[in-house]
């Protein structure tokens, strides 16, 4: 089966035949660099199979990998803020992607351990990217949580994120404009 969507330039090429088992093998084990790369590759595979909503969920999982910032994979494939924005902007009309703005809004509010604060700020960072990239997508007006400002998100990433993560996110945010 040939890919239908063009590859996301911010993600590694997907190995042929990649499926859910590539992530399932990490279920009980290490969630480090290999897990991170597998999430990115499987996200690429799902994107190219015209499954952008599921591809974004793989990027969510990549954001949850246990990384310290020294992993070589991060040099080639930084945290997937750019990939998230690219997919949100590139999803064609009529293809199900849901409403990523609402997804990230609720995801940030319902985050649990491990690294709850780090992952929560990353979800809010993705929410801000989606809000800028697709301003026509509404937030959930019944969501009872106060949405953070971009300054608060930047501070959260600075405090809990990897070295340089705030700058990476800010650069992606500027690209969306």
Backbone bond lengths (Angstrom), bond angles and torsions (degrees), N, CA, C in turn:
res aa  C-N    CA-C-N  psi(-1)  N-CA   C-N-CA  omega(-1)  CA-C   N-CA-C  phi
1 X - - - 1.457 - - 1.527 108.82 -
2 X 1.306 116.75 123.93 1.464 119.65 -178.64 1.523 109.84 -86.67
3 X 1.336 115.61 147.65 1.465 119.30 -179.30 1.525 111.70 -62.80
4 X 1.331 116.04 141.26 1.456 121.20 -179.96 1.526 111.74 -92.80
5 X 1.318 117.54 -39.43 1.460 121.50 178.43 1.524 108.68 -92.99
6 X 1.329 117.29 149.20 1.464 119.05 174.50 1.530 109.58 -66.80
7 X 1.319 117.45 152.13 1.466 118.86 -179.33 1.526 112.00 -65.39
8 X 1.313 115.03 146.84 1.457 121.01 174.20 1.530 107.24 -73.84
9 X 1.325 118.18 123.80 1.465 120.49 -177.16 1.526 114.52 -69.26
10 X 1.322 117.43 -8.56 1.466 121.46 -177.50 1.531 112.61 -99.24
11 X 1.336 115.92 4.26 1.463 120.69 -177.68 1.521 110.33 -125.85
12 X 1.341 116.57 155.65 1.464 118.78 176.55 1.522 110.87 -69.04
13 X 1.313 115.39 157.03 1.463 120.39 174.72 1.523 108.33 -62.82
14 X 1.306 115.51 144.29 1.461 120.75 179.70 1.526 109.74 -88.36
15 X 1.318 114.99 134.12 1.467 119.72 174.52 1.515 109.32 -63.61
16 X 1.324 117.72 145.56 1.473 119.98 176.95 1.524 111.11 -59.45
17 X 1.323 115.46 140.87 1.455 121.37 175.83 1.511 115.38 76.54
18 X 1.312 118.02 9.90 1.462 121.07 -178.91 1.524 109.66 -61.71
19 X 1.322 116.20 135.51 1.459 120.01 177.37 1.532 109.95 -145.67
20 X 1.309 116.36 -169.81 1.458 123.16 -174.01 1.526 112.86 -56.09
21 X 1.328 117.50 -25.97 1.467 119.91 -178.19 1.522 112.63 -64.32
22 X 1.339 116.85 -23.92 1.469 119.41 179.34 1.525 111.52 -63.95
23 X 1.321 117.80 -30.35 1.469 121.25 176.11 1.520 111.74 -93.28
24 X 1.307 116.22 -33.12 1.464 120.74 -177.96 1.531 111.31 -60.57
25 X 1.313 116.98 -31.31 1.465 119.84 -178.93 1.535 112.06 -65.18
26 X 1.325 117.65 -17.57 1.473 122.29 178.79 1.530 112.48 -92.58
27 X 1.302 117.06 0.40 1.458 121.67 -171.90 1.522 113.41 -52.80
28 X 1.287 117.74 -44.90 1.462 121.34 -176.58 1.524 113.05 -105.19
29 X 1.304 117.39 -1.95 1.458 118.50 -171.60 1.506 114.55 -115.25
30 X 1.303 113.39 -148.97 1.458 123.64 -177.53 1.528 110.65 -64.16
31 X 1.304 116.45 132.81 1.467 122.19 177.78 1.523 109.78 -112.79
32 X 1.330 116.09 38.94 1.451 121.71 -177.34 1.515 113.27 -92.87
33 X 1.327 115.66 -137.35 1.463 122.41 -172.33 1.528 113.19 -61.49
34 X 1.325 118.13 -40.51 1.471 120.24 -179.81 1.529 110.34 -65.30
35 X 1.323 116.23 -42.08 1.461 120.36 176.37 1.529 110.59 -61.39
36 X 1.323 116.11 -45.63 1.464 121.65 179.29 1.529 110.47 -55.61
37 X 1.334 116.44 -51.87 1.465 120.18 -178.64 1.529 110.83 -62.79
38 X 1.327 117.33 -41.20 1.466 119.77 178.62 1.528 111.22 -62.34
39 X 1.332 117.41 -38.61 1.470 120.56 176.62 1.524 110.54 -62.05
40 X 1.329 116.56 -44.04 1.465 119.68 179.72 1.527 111.19 -64.58
41 X 1.325 116.70 -45.05 1.469 120.10 179.91 1.519 111.77 -63.54
42 X 1.326 116.55 -44.82 1.459 119.21 -179.45 1.532 110.23 -67.48
43 X 1.333 117.32 -35.75 1.462 120.20 173.68 1.526 111.30 -59.14
44 X 1.323 116.31 -42.52 1.472 120.71 176.46 1.530 110.52 -61.62
45 X 1.327 116.96 -45.21 1.461 120.97 -179.86 1.526 110.91 -60.42
46 X 1.327 116.83 -45.14 1.466 120.15 179.36 1.519 111.34 -65.13
47 X 1.323 116.92 -41.34 1.460 120.48 176.95 1.527 109.89 -57.34
48 X 1.314 116.74 -49.23 1.461 120.52 -176.78 1.529 112.61 -68.46
49 X 1.318 116.92 -18.55 1.471 121.60 175.21 1.528 111.54 -89.97
50 X 1.317 116.51 13.16 1.464 123.23 179.20 1.527 112.53 65.49
51 X 1.334 115.93 40.34 1.464 121.88 177.96 1.534 109.28 -124.70
52 X 1.340 116.50 65.61 1.469 118.74 -174.45 1.521 114.38 -63.97
53 X 1.322 119.42 -33.73 1.465 120.25 179.63 1.533 109.90 -64.04
54 X 1.301 117.15 -43.98 1.462 120.66 178.49 1.525 111.23 -69.43
55 X 1.334 116.82 -33.89 1.469 120.17 177.50 1.530 110.24 -62.73
56 X 1.332 116.85 -42.58 1.466 120.20 177.87 1.525 111.56 -63.19
57 X 1.324 117.32 -35.79 1.459 120.08 177.13 1.533 110.68 -64.56
58 X 1.325 117.33 -34.15 1.475 119.65 175.61 1.524 110.52 -66.47
59 X 1.321 116.81 -36.92 1.461 119.11 176.73 1.525 110.31 -66.44
60 X 1.337 117.60 -36.36 1.474 120.72 173.17 1.525 109.91 -54.60
61 X 1.312 115.45 -45.44 1.468 119.86 -178.62 1.522 110.54 -65.81
62 X 1.325 117.09 -38.06 1.471 120.05 177.74 1.521 110.18 -61.13
63 X 1.325 117.64 -41.23 1.464 121.29 177.76 1.528 111.49 -61.02
64 X 1.322 117.55 -22.48 1.455 121.40 -179.63 1.521 114.57 -90.80
65 X 1.327 117.38 0.43 1.466 120.24 179.76 1.520 110.63 -62.69
66 X 1.311 115.42 151.21 1.470 121.59 179.65 1.527 108.90 -87.81
67 X 1.309 115.58 91.62 1.462 122.59 -177.20 1.527 109.71 -121.94
68 X 1.328 116.22 151.57 1.467 119.11 176.74 1.529 112.48 -113.61
69 X 1.317 116.70 -0.70 1.463 121.02 177.62 1.520 113.96 99.74
70 X 1.326 118.24 -9.29 1.467 121.09 -179.00 1.521 112.73 -97.16
71 X 1.312 118.00 -3.62 1.463 121.96 -175.89 1.531 110.56 -67.63
72 X 1.330 117.20 131.54 1.469 120.85 -179.62 1.534 113.79 -56.54
73 X 1.314 118.55 -32.92 1.460 120.82 -178.97 1.530 111.31 -59.50
74 X 1.327 117.50 -29.00 1.468 120.66 -179.56 1.523 112.68 -69.80
75 X 1.338 117.32 -22.33 1.474 119.18 176.48 1.524 110.39 -67.72
76 X 1.321 116.17 -41.37 1.467 120.26 -179.59 1.526 112.67 -85.14
77 X 1.318 115.66 -33.68 1.459 120.60 -175.97 1.528 110.16 -136.04
78 X 1.352 115.12 84.49 1.474 119.47 179.72 1.528 110.69 -60.64
79 X 1.311 115.46 169.15 1.465 119.45 176.62 1.521 109.11 -45.12
80 X 1.326 118.47 139.39 1.465 121.86 -165.75 1.527 117.40 -79.19
81 X 1.311 116.84 43.11 1.469 118.73 173.71 1.530 110.77 -64.41
82 X 1.325 117.19 -46.04 1.469 120.37 -179.36 1.524 110.71 -64.74
83 X 1.317 117.46 -39.67 1.466 120.76 178.77 1.527 110.66 -64.01
84 X 1.325 116.56 -40.30 1.459 120.84 178.45 1.530 110.41 -60.75
85 X 1.319 116.70 -49.49 1.469 120.34 179.65 1.520 111.00 -63.30
86 X 1.323 116.99 -41.60 1.465 121.51 -179.10 1.526 110.89 -61.47
87 X 1.324 117.08 -44.56 1.467 120.57 -179.92 1.521 111.50 -66.56
88 X 1.323 115.98 -42.76 1.463 119.64 -179.40 1.528 110.32 -62.13
89 X 1.307 116.28 -40.91 1.470 119.74 179.90 1.513 111.68 -75.26
90 X 1.342 117.67 -28.68 1.461 120.88 -173.15 1.507 116.16 -94.90
91 X 1.311 117.98 -5.65 1.468 119.67 -179.86 1.521 109.36 -67.20
92 X 1.311 117.21 120.01 1.467 119.23 -178.50 1.528 112.65 -68.62
93 X 1.315 116.76 151.50 1.471 119.70 175.48 1.529 109.67 -57.65
94 X 1.307 115.29 143.29 1.457 119.94 177.26 1.524 114.30 89.83
95 X 1.325 117.29 -11.14 1.463 120.94 176.13 1.518 107.32 -97.63
96 X 1.330 116.74 131.15 1.463 119.44 -175.16 1.524 111.55 -68.09
97 X 1.313 114.84 121.80 1.461 121.42 172.30 1.529 109.95 -128.60
98 X 1.324 115.95 -4.82 1.463 119.61 -176.63 1.518 109.37 70.88
99 X 1.308 115.95 -150.75 1.453 121.22 174.17 1.527 106.94 -124.18
100 X 1.346 117.23 91.27 1.457 119.69 -178.56 1.526 114.04 -57.38
101 X 1.315 117.13 -27.19 1.467 118.76 178.22 1.524 110.23 -62.05
102 X 1.323 116.41 -47.15 1.460 120.73 178.04 1.526 110.09 -67.31
103 X 1.331 116.89 -40.09 1.459 120.39 178.93 1.527 110.73 -55.57
104 X 1.331 117.11 -52.74 1.467 119.94 -177.68 1.526 111.97 -67.41
105 X 1.309 116.35 -33.58 1.461 121.73 177.49 1.543 109.54 -59.90
106 X 1.312 116.73 -47.86 1.467 120.61 -179.39 1.526 111.70 -75.97
107 X 1.319 116.78 -36.84 1.462 121.64 -179.82 1.539 110.09 -60.18
108 X 1.322 116.07 -45.57 1.472 120.36 -179.93 1.523 111.25 -61.53
109 X 1.300 115.95 -37.03 1.461 121.20 -177.32 1.522 113.17 -75.30
110 X 1.320 117.29 -21.22 1.464 120.53 -174.01 1.524 112.96 -114.52
111 X 1.308 116.19 20.11 1.463 121.53 -176.64 1.520 110.85 -67.11
112 X 1.328 114.61 142.92 1.463 119.50 175.96 1.527 109.21 -125.47
113 X 1.313 116.76 -178.21 1.468 121.72 179.22 1.531 109.46 -71.40
114 X 1.279 119.13 157.69 1.466 129.73 7.55 1.526 112.42 -84.38
115 X 1.298 116.49 158.90 1.464 124.77 177.06 1.534 111.08 51.38
116 X 1.311 115.17 47.62 1.459 121.95 -175.44 1.522 112.62 -51.79
117 X 1.311 118.33 -51.41 1.462 120.50 -175.83 1.527 111.67 -64.49
118 X 1.309 116.88 -43.58 1.465 119.92 179.01 1.531 110.28 -59.43
119 X 1.304 116.77 -48.82 1.462 121.13 -177.93 1.522 111.58 -67.98
120 X 1.320 117.37 -33.43 1.473 121.12 178.36 1.531 110.05 -65.57
121 X 1.348 116.44 -45.21 1.462 118.56 179.85 1.533 111.08 -66.52
122 X 1.304 117.16 -33.17 1.470 119.71 176.30 1.529 110.69 -66.16
123 X 1.316 117.38 -40.07 1.465 120.16 177.29 1.529 110.42 -63.69
124 X 1.342 116.83 -42.55 1.469 118.78 176.70 1.532 110.80 -64.62
125 X 1.329 117.25 -35.46 1.467 120.08 177.85 1.525 110.45 -63.41
126 X 1.330 116.95 -41.26 1.467 120.30 177.20 1.526 110.69 -67.29
127 X 1.319 116.59 -38.22 1.461 121.04 176.47 1.533 110.15 -57.66
128 X 1.334 116.02 -44.42 1.470 119.70 179.71 1.532 111.17 -65.11
129 X 1.324 117.31 -38.59 1.469 120.32 176.99 1.530 110.56 -62.17
130 X 1.319 116.68 -46.59 1.465 120.89 -179.55 1.522 110.36 -63.80
131 X 1.311 116.17 -41.62 1.471 120.31 -179.69 1.518 110.77 -59.24
132 X 1.325 116.52 -38.38 1.470 120.09 178.52 1.522 112.06 -77.33
133 X 1.331 115.97 -41.21 1.464 120.29 -175.90 1.522 112.31 -70.16
134 X 1.316 116.93 -35.83 1.467 121.74 -177.16 1.524 109.74 -133.91
135 X 1.342 116.70 69.50 1.469 119.33 -175.80 1.527 113.77 -62.06
136 X 1.318 117.27 -17.78 1.467 119.75 179.34 1.530 112.41 -74.24
137 X 1.334 116.87 -15.95 1.467 119.43 177.57 1.520 108.97 -80.12
138 X 1.320 117.15 121.22 1.470 119.22 -177.48 1.522 111.75 -77.19
139 X 1.317 114.14 153.82 1.454 120.34 168.99 1.518 108.49 -79.31
140 X 1.292 117.00 178.26 1.456 121.61 176.79 1.524 108.26 -87.39
141 X 1.330 118.28 108.73 1.462 119.81 -176.77 1.526 113.34 -67.44
142 X 1.319 117.72 -17.24 1.466 120.94 179.40 1.528 112.04 -91.06
143 X 1.304 116.51 -1.66 1.460 120.16 -179.46 1.523 108.38 -69.91
144 X 1.305 116.47 121.11 1.465 121.13 -170.59 1.526 114.26 -86.55
145 X 1.305 118.01 6.61 1.460 121.48 -178.21 1.525 109.53 -96.96
146 X 1.304 116.55 138.35 1.461 120.74 176.12 1.528 108.14 -73.10
147 X 1.309 115.26 124.31 1.462 120.27 -179.49 1.523 109.38 -74.84
148 X 1.331 117.21 135.36 1.463 119.48 -177.70 1.524 112.18 -74.30
149 X 1.296 115.75 156.34 1.458 121.31 173.36 1.527 108.29 -76.63
150 X 1.316 115.89 165.25 1.462 119.49 176.06 1.525 110.91 -63.46
151 X 1.312 117.29 -33.11 1.467 120.47 177.20 1.528 110.72 -64.64
152 X 1.325 116.73 -40.52 1.462 120.28 178.30 1.525 110.89 -67.37
153 X 1.324 116.90 -38.97 1.464 120.70 177.12 1.525 109.73 -62.67
154 X 1.323 116.45 -45.83 1.472 120.45 178.75 1.521 110.69 -58.63
155 X 1.322 117.19 -43.48 1.462 120.76 179.10 1.524 110.80 -64.34
156 X 1.330 116.96 -40.07 1.460 120.72 178.06 1.520 112.02 -63.76
157 X 1.318 116.70 -41.69 1.469 120.10 177.61 1.526 111.21 -67.06
158 X 1.314 115.80 -38.98 1.475 120.62 178.49 1.524 110.42 -62.34
159 X 1.309 115.87 -40.07 1.467 121.11 -176.45 1.528 112.58 -77.59
160 X 1.324 117.72 -38.99 1.471 120.40 -171.31 1.518 114.45 -112.45
161 X 1.327 117.09 -15.58 1.459 120.25 -173.02 1.516 114.52 -84.09
162 X 1.299 114.53 -176.05 1.456 121.67 176.86 1.525 109.41 -75.45
163 X 1.324 117.72 160.20 1.470 119.32 175.11 1.532 110.16 -55.93
164 X 1.315 116.42 128.19 1.463 121.58 178.98 1.521 115.21 83.44
165 X 1.317 117.87 -0.72 1.465 120.23 -176.98 1.526 112.64 -65.03
166 X 1.315 116.49 -41.26 1.468 119.07 178.91 1.525 110.08 -59.76
167 X 1.317 117.91 -45.34 1.469 121.76 -179.75 1.530 111.04 -63.75
168 X 1.319 116.57 -40.02 1.468 120.86 177.38 1.523 110.10 -60.20
169 X 1.325 116.66 -47.97 1.462 120.66 179.56 1.523 111.44 -63.02
170 X 1.335 116.94 -43.93 1.469 120.14 -179.93 1.534 110.89 -61.92
171 X 1.330 117.55 -38.53 1.469 121.13 178.52 1.532 110.10 -64.94
172 X 1.324 116.85 -40.72 1.475 120.17 177.93 1.519 110.67 -66.62
173 X 1.315 116.26 -39.95 1.457 120.92 178.47 1.534 110.45 -62.06
174 X 1.326 116.67 -41.41 1.469 120.54 178.43 1.532 111.84 -66.11
175 X 1.327 116.58 -34.14 1.471 121.12 178.78 1.526 111.75 -66.45
176 X 1.311 116.81 -30.31 1.460 121.42 -177.28 1.522 111.23 -70.04
177 X 1.318 116.28 -30.80 1.486 119.47 -178.42 1.505 113.30 -65.29
